[in-house]
Amino acid sequence: MTKRTSEESDTDERLAEAQARIESLEAAAADAEARAATALEELTGAREARSNLEAQLEEAVAAWETAEGELARTRSEAAETRMGLAEAAVKYREAKLAAAPEIPQELVPAAESLAEIDEAFEAARRVAAQLRERIEDERLSARVPVGSPSRRPTDLSALSASEKIRLRLQQLSER
């Protein structure tokens, strides 16, 4: 019986070792199963986050395309507005010059801003006024007063005959 007892004890030990290994493997399997469940939850969350990001990206692309279209439309409108302003400035300049024919067109350069046209027009008006004053001053200074004696021919009595001939030839050559 002793021999059997040692065999039984050997078997019991092996059985206990096997039972311990089974329990260890069951614990490792449960741990792996828990980690797999956690990883699956994380994967599901990551997929949802990816779907949300893709939706946001699509919305952002759509918004960008819309903004790009609006920008192109705004640029086109701005170009049309600039052209309209340039045409209006040309017409404004022409109207100002037509209203003041004494101002030479060369003194008012074409400009895109109405303020620039007004400034140039006022400067041209001042120049024209100064020129008009100078011309009037010159006209008045060259004017012969009414009732003044008429011009008399130069007195040639003091000249010799040869000087008189030379003077007459000179006058004839100047004509």
Backbone bond lengths (Angstrom), bond angles and torsions (degrees), N, CA, C in turn:
res aa  C-N    CA-C-N  psi(-1)  N-CA   C-N-CA  omega(-1)  CA-C   N-CA-C  phi
1 M - - - 1.406 - - 1.490 113.75 -
2 T 1.187 115.98 -24.96 1.433 120.30 178.46 1.522 110.32 -66.68
3 K 1.254 114.69 -36.13 1.434 117.17 -178.11 1.521 109.44 -68.42
4 R 1.284 114.26 -37.84 1.440 117.43 179.38 1.493 110.79 -68.05
5 T 1.174 118.53 -33.01 1.435 122.32 -178.40 1.520 109.25 -67.16
6 S 1.246 117.51 -38.35 1.456 118.00 -179.73 1.522 109.84 -72.02
7 E 1.328 116.51 -32.97 1.449 118.73 176.79 1.523 109.24 -69.85
8 E 1.296 115.40 -40.08 1.449 119.80 179.35 1.517 109.97 -66.15
9 S 1.252 115.05 -40.02 1.453 118.31 179.61 1.516 110.10 -67.87
10 D 1.306 117.69 -37.37 1.472 121.61 176.66 1.529 109.37 -63.75
11 T 1.306 115.51 -42.78 1.450 120.40 179.67 1.525 109.60 -67.44
12 D 1.300 116.27 -40.48 1.470 119.73 179.00 1.541 110.30 -63.40
13 E 1.320 114.80 -38.51 1.481 118.11 179.02 1.530 110.11 -66.40
14 R 1.300 115.53 -43.66 1.467 118.95 179.31 1.522 110.31 -64.74
15 L 1.315 114.17 -40.24 1.446 118.83 178.05 1.527 110.23 -63.27
16 A 1.300 117.00 -40.73 1.472 121.44 179.25 1.519 109.73 -66.86
17 E 1.316 117.33 -40.39 1.474 120.93 178.04 1.531 110.08 -64.93
18 A 1.325 114.91 -43.40 1.463 119.09 179.83 1.515 109.68 -64.33
19 Q 1.356 115.75 -42.09 1.464 120.28 178.16 1.532 110.08 -61.89
20 A 1.332 117.90 -40.31 1.476 122.11 178.89 1.526 109.52 -65.70
21 R 1.315 116.35 -40.83 1.475 119.69 179.15 1.516 110.45 -66.13
22 I 1.317 115.91 -39.84 1.475 119.51 179.15 1.524 109.16 -63.16
23 E 1.336 115.35 -45.22 1.466 119.28 179.73 1.528 110.41 -63.25
24 S 1.331 117.05 -39.73 1.470 121.20 178.47 1.513 110.03 -65.07
25 L 1.336 116.28 -42.97 1.461 119.97 178.89 1.529 111.31 -67.11
26 E 1.334 116.20 -37.85 1.459 119.42 177.42 1.530 110.30 -64.38
27 A 1.341 117.00 -39.88 1.474 120.96 178.38 1.525 110.02 -66.24
28 A 1.351 116.92 -41.75 1.466 120.73 178.87 1.527 109.62 -65.59
29 A 1.348 117.56 -39.58 1.456 120.89 178.97 1.527 110.02 -65.53
30 A 1.328 117.32 -42.01 1.472 120.69 179.01 1.530 110.24 -64.27
31 D 1.329 115.37 -40.74 1.471 119.73 178.12 1.526 109.99 -64.11
32 A 1.339 116.52 -44.50 1.467 121.04 179.15 1.521 109.76 -63.97
33 E 1.335 116.75 -39.53 1.457 120.26 178.46 1.527 110.67 -64.42
34 A 1.323 117.40 -39.55 1.471 121.48 178.83 1.531 109.68 -66.67
35 R 1.352 116.07 -42.63 1.472 119.26 177.73 1.524 110.64 -64.43
36 A 1.327 118.16 -38.39 1.462 121.88 178.58 1.525 109.95 -64.78
37 A 1.324 117.20 -41.02 1.460 121.01 178.97 1.534 109.84 -64.28
38 T 1.336 115.83 -41.86 1.469 119.98 178.46 1.530 110.08 -64.48
39 A 1.341 116.17 -43.70 1.471 120.21 179.34 1.525 110.47 -63.98
40 L 1.349 116.18 -37.57 1.460 120.15 178.27 1.529 110.58 -65.21
41 E 1.329 116.83 -41.09 1.473 120.53 176.77 1.528 110.50 -62.83
42 E 1.342 115.33 -43.99 1.467 119.31 178.95 1.520 111.05 -63.52
43 L 1.339 116.89 -41.10 1.461 121.67 178.04 1.526 110.53 -62.78
44 T 1.313 116.66 -43.42 1.464 121.00 178.23 1.526 109.85 -62.07
45 G 1.333 116.20 -43.62 1.478 120.17 177.53 1.519 111.58 -63.40
46 A 1.322 116.61 -40.66 1.473 120.73 179.13 1.523 110.43 -65.75
47 R 1.346 116.75 -39.09 1.464 119.55 178.05 1.526 111.05 -64.91
48 E 1.328 115.99 -41.35 1.466 119.68 177.93 1.535 110.42 -64.07
49 A 1.330 115.80 -43.07 1.466 120.03 178.56 1.529 110.03 -62.61
50 R 1.335 116.50 -40.35 1.472 120.59 178.33 1.525 110.17 -63.14
51 S 1.322 116.69 -44.38 1.470 120.32 178.19 1.524 110.63 -60.80
52 N 1.334 116.29 -42.76 1.479 120.31 178.07 1.519 110.95 -62.82
53 L 1.335 116.45 -43.07 1.464 120.11 179.57 1.522 111.13 -65.87
54 E 1.327 116.97 -39.42 1.465 119.44 177.75 1.530 110.50 -64.04
55 A 1.330 116.97 -40.58 1.470 120.49 178.11 1.529 110.02 -64.40
56 Q 1.335 116.05 -43.24 1.467 119.54 178.22 1.528 110.76 -63.61
57 L 1.327 116.38 -39.40 1.470 120.26 178.40 1.522 110.47 -63.02
58 E 1.331 116.89 -43.30 1.461 120.32 177.91 1.522 110.59 -61.80
59 E 1.342 117.21 -41.92 1.460 120.94 178.16 1.523 110.56 -63.89
60 A 1.338 115.97 -41.73 1.465 119.97 179.91 1.518 111.10 -65.27
61 V 1.328 117.29 -40.75 1.472 120.92 178.48 1.523 109.65 -64.53
62 A 1.318 116.71 -42.78 1.471 120.22 178.78 1.530 110.29 -63.43
63 A 1.323 116.69 -43.21 1.471 120.51 178.51 1.523 110.47 -64.06
64 W 1.324 116.77 -40.80 1.469 120.53 179.06 1.518 110.70 -63.30
65 E 1.346 116.50 -43.94 1.460 120.20 179.06 1.525 110.70 -62.95
66 T 1.332 116.52 -40.26 1.459 120.68 177.43 1.519 110.42 -63.79
67 A 1.331 116.23 -45.16 1.469 120.44 179.23 1.521 110.84 -63.77
68 E 1.322 116.95 -38.52 1.464 120.88 178.51 1.528 110.64 -63.43
69 G 1.342 116.17 -41.64 1.464 120.46 177.27 1.527 111.28 -64.33
70 E 1.334 116.41 -42.12 1.464 120.20 178.37 1.523 111.06 -65.46
71 L 1.331 116.28 -38.11 1.464 120.15 178.11 1.527 110.45 -63.71
72 A 1.318 117.13 -43.35 1.464 120.54 178.68 1.528 109.97 -62.90
73 R 1.339 116.87 -42.70 1.466 120.76 178.40 1.524 110.61 -64.00
74 T 1.323 116.91 -42.45 1.465 120.91 179.53 1.519 110.73 -64.75
75 R 1.326 116.83 -41.08 1.469 119.79 177.72 1.523 110.76 -62.54
76 S 1.325 116.20 -41.35 1.456 120.50 178.87 1.531 110.35 -63.64
77 E 1.323 116.49 -43.78 1.465 120.35 178.22 1.528 110.80 -63.78
78 A 1.328 116.34 -39.41 1.466 120.03 179.53 1.526 110.33 -64.50
79 A 1.334 116.97 -40.29 1.469 120.26 178.67 1.524 109.93 -64.62
80 E 1.340 116.68 -42.41 1.464 119.94 177.51 1.520 110.90 -62.90
81 T 1.315 116.33 -40.73 1.466 120.74 179.56 1.517 110.72 -64.60
82 R 1.348 116.52 -42.65 1.469 120.02 177.80 1.527 110.85 -60.61
83 M 1.341 115.87 -42.73 1.465 119.44 179.23 1.522 110.25 -63.86
84 G 1.335 116.59 -41.60 1.460 120.58 178.14 1.515 111.57 -63.03
85 L 1.328 116.79 -40.92 1.467 120.86 178.14 1.522 111.40 -65.35
86 A 1.326 115.95 -39.78 1.470 119.20 179.38 1.527 109.75 -64.49
87 E 1.328 116.87 -42.95 1.460 120.27 177.96 1.529 110.89 -63.70
88 A 1.330 116.35 -41.81 1.463 120.51 178.95 1.527 110.50 -63.73
89 A 1.338 116.97 -38.95 1.462 120.58 179.30 1.529 110.46 -64.73
90 V 1.342 117.17 -40.23 1.469 120.76 178.57 1.527 109.38 -63.01
91 K 1.342 116.73 -46.28 1.465 120.66 -179.92 1.525 111.28 -64.49
92 Y 1.319 117.02 -38.90 1.469 121.48 178.57 1.524 110.27 -62.21
93 R 1.334 115.61 -45.44 1.472 120.49 178.91 1.525 110.46 -60.51
94 E 1.347 115.60 -46.31 1.460 119.98 -179.72 1.527 111.02 -61.93
95 A 1.333 117.24 -40.57 1.463 120.91 179.78 1.529 110.88 -65.76
96 K 1.333 116.66 -41.93 1.473 120.40 178.76 1.528 110.25 -62.68
97 L 1.329 116.68 -43.46 1.460 120.48 -179.67 1.530 111.37 -68.78
98 A 1.331 117.18 -35.78 1.467 120.13 178.65 1.522 110.41 -66.89
99 A 1.341 116.38 -33.17 1.464 120.44 179.91 1.524 111.48 -75.18
100 A 1.305 117.85 -18.77 1.472 121.65 -179.17 1.526 108.28 -130.88
101 P 1.331 118.20 80.37 1.473 120.62 -176.50 1.526 112.73 -66.79
102 E 1.327 118.01 -14.38 1.465 119.78 179.82 1.529 111.75 -76.80
103 I 1.327 117.98 -10.68 1.472 122.19 179.94 1.525 108.33 -92.84
104 P 1.323 118.16 120.69 1.475 120.22 176.94 1.533 110.41 -67.06
105 Q 1.318 116.74 139.29 1.472 121.63 -178.50 1.517 112.15 -61.57
106 E 1.322 117.08 -30.40 1.465 120.88 -177.62 1.527 111.77 -66.01
107 L 1.334 116.80 -22.96 1.464 119.92 -178.51 1.529 112.73 -81.52
108 V 1.327 117.85 -11.10 1.470 121.30 179.09 1.530 107.28 -119.16
109 P 1.331 116.87 93.94 1.477 119.14 -178.11 1.529 111.10 -69.51
110 A 1.315 115.66 154.74 1.465 120.91 176.20 1.521 108.45 -66.44
111 A 1.321 116.14 138.90 1.467 120.95 -179.97 1.523 108.43 -144.31
112 E 1.323 116.82 162.88 1.457 121.49 -179.73 1.520 111.81 -90.28
113 S 1.313 117.18 -19.52 1.451 121.25 -176.44 1.527 110.06 -105.31
114 L 1.325 115.63 136.23 1.464 119.76 178.00 1.528 110.35 -64.85
115 A 1.313 116.89 -34.16 1.468 120.54 178.67 1.530 110.05 -64.28
116 E 1.330 117.22 -41.05 1.472 120.30 178.08 1.530 110.49 -63.65
117 I 1.326 116.38 -40.37 1.467 119.99 178.64 1.526 109.91 -64.05
118 D 1.342 116.59 -43.68 1.473 120.04 178.94 1.526 111.05 -61.44
119 E 1.324 116.67 -43.33 1.473 120.21 179.32 1.530 110.73 -62.42
120 A 1.329 116.49 -46.30 1.469 120.49 -179.71 1.524 110.13 -65.12
121 F 1.328 117.03 -37.92 1.455 120.85 179.83 1.527 110.44 -65.12
122 E 1.312 117.41 -43.49 1.474 120.34 179.35 1.532 110.31 -65.83
123 A 1.314 117.05 -39.20 1.463 119.90 177.19 1.536 109.78 -63.71
124 A 1.322 117.19 -41.90 1.467 121.40 178.67 1.533 110.38 -65.43
125 R 1.331 115.98 -38.09 1.466 119.77 177.99 1.537 110.13 -62.43
126 R 1.336 116.54 -41.62 1.481 119.74 178.61 1.528 110.53 -64.78
127 V 1.333 117.12 -43.47 1.466 120.90 179.54 1.521 109.75 -62.32
128 A 1.326 117.55 -45.14 1.462 121.23 179.99 1.534 110.56 -62.19
129 A 1.323 116.63 -40.47 1.471 120.02 179.02 1.529 110.40 -64.35
130 Q 1.326 116.89 -42.00 1.477 120.14 178.94 1.532 109.93 -64.16
131 L 1.323 117.09 -43.44 1.469 119.99 178.93 1.532 110.77 -63.41
132 R 1.321 116.17 -41.63 1.453 120.12 179.09 1.529 110.65 -61.39
133 E 1.338 116.75 -41.13 1.471 120.85 178.01 1.525 110.76 -64.40
134 R 1.322 117.30 -43.73 1.471 120.38 179.92 1.529 111.12 -62.78
135 I 1.326 115.89 -44.46 1.468 119.52 179.97 1.525 110.14 -63.21
136 E 1.323 116.13 -41.28 1.472 119.68 179.09 1.523 110.53 -64.51
137 D 1.341 116.35 -41.47 1.472 120.17 177.80 1.528 110.83 -61.20
138 E 1.344 116.12 -44.67 1.467 119.66 179.52 1.526 111.04 -64.97
139 R 1.318 117.09 -39.84 1.460 121.13 179.39 1.533 110.37 -64.05
140 L 1.307 115.26 -41.02 1.470 118.28 -179.92 1.525 111.80 -70.39
141 S 1.315 117.34 -35.31 1.464 119.31 -179.31 1.530 111.56 -72.77
142 A 1.333 117.61 -26.73 1.466 120.79 -179.36 1.524 111.58 -89.74
143 R 1.262 118.14 -4.74 1.458 123.34 -176.13 1.522 110.55 -74.92
144 V 1.267 114.26 137.26 1.468 120.32 177.93 1.518 107.21 -92.46
145 P 1.305 117.39 127.25 1.463 119.11 -178.56 1.535 110.98 -63.58
146 V 1.316 115.48 148.24 1.455 121.66 179.35 1.524 108.46 -65.75
147 G 1.349 116.94 138.18 1.446 121.84 176.78 1.505 113.75 84.45
148 S 1.287 118.62 7.60 1.448 118.97 178.83 1.520 108.67 -76.97
149 P 1.313 116.78 155.17 1.460 119.22 -178.34 1.517 110.75 -64.53
150 S 1.309 115.41 147.42 1.456 119.39 179.11 1.525 108.23 -72.46
151 R 1.245 115.82 162.02 1.471 119.65 -177.99 1.528 108.87 -75.39
152 R 1.270 112.55 137.36 1.473 118.54 178.03 1.508 108.83 -104.03
153 P 1.277 115.75 150.73 1.453 116.93 176.69 1.519 109.96 -66.44
154 T 1.307 114.99 154.27 1.457 121.22 -178.86 1.536 109.24 -61.38
155 D 1.317 114.91 139.33 1.476 120.54 178.74 1.518 108.65 -75.66
156 L 1.346 116.30 113.23 1.458 122.37 -176.95 1.536 111.41 -102.52
157 S 1.290 117.83 7.01 1.465 120.60 -175.21 1.525 112.11 -66.02
158 A 1.287 118.97 -26.19 1.454 121.20 -177.22 1.525 111.70 -84.30
159 L 1.340 118.38 -7.04 1.470 121.40 -176.92 1.518 110.20 -90.21
160 S 1.336 113.78 151.56 1.472 119.10 176.12 1.512 108.43 -77.57
161 A 1.302 117.38 168.52 1.457 123.13 -176.95 1.529 109.88 -62.57
162 S 1.329 118.57 -43.19 1.469 120.86 -178.98 1.535 110.31 -66.81
163 E 1.336 118.95 -35.63 1.460 121.69 177.89 1.531 109.93 -67.27
164 K 1.340 116.59 -38.96 1.460 120.53 178.94 1.529 109.97 -64.59
165 I 1.332 118.64 -39.90 1.469 122.29 179.75 1.544 109.48 -65.95
166 R 1.328 116.20 -45.08 1.466 121.22 179.77 1.535 110.37 -61.44
167 L 1.312 118.38 -41.59 1.456 123.07 179.64 1.523 110.22 -64.33
168 R 1.350 117.44 -42.88 1.452 121.42 -179.10 1.527 110.85 -66.87
169 L 1.334 118.13 -39.79 1.460 121.35 177.43 1.544 110.84 -64.29
170 Q 1.299 115.99 -37.86 1.447 120.86 179.07 1.533 109.73 -65.62
171 Q 1.319 117.39 -43.58 1.463 120.88 178.07 1.522 111.98 -61.67
172 L 1.335 116.44 -39.89 1.467 121.17 -179.96 1.552 110.38 -68.33
173 S 1.301 116.88 -37.62 1.471 119.49 -179.50 1.555 111.00 -71.66
174 E 1.306 117.90 -26.48 1.478 120.92 179.90 1.512 111.21 -75.29
175 R 1.290 118.79 -22.54 1.473 120.89 -178.61 1.457 108.68 -75.80
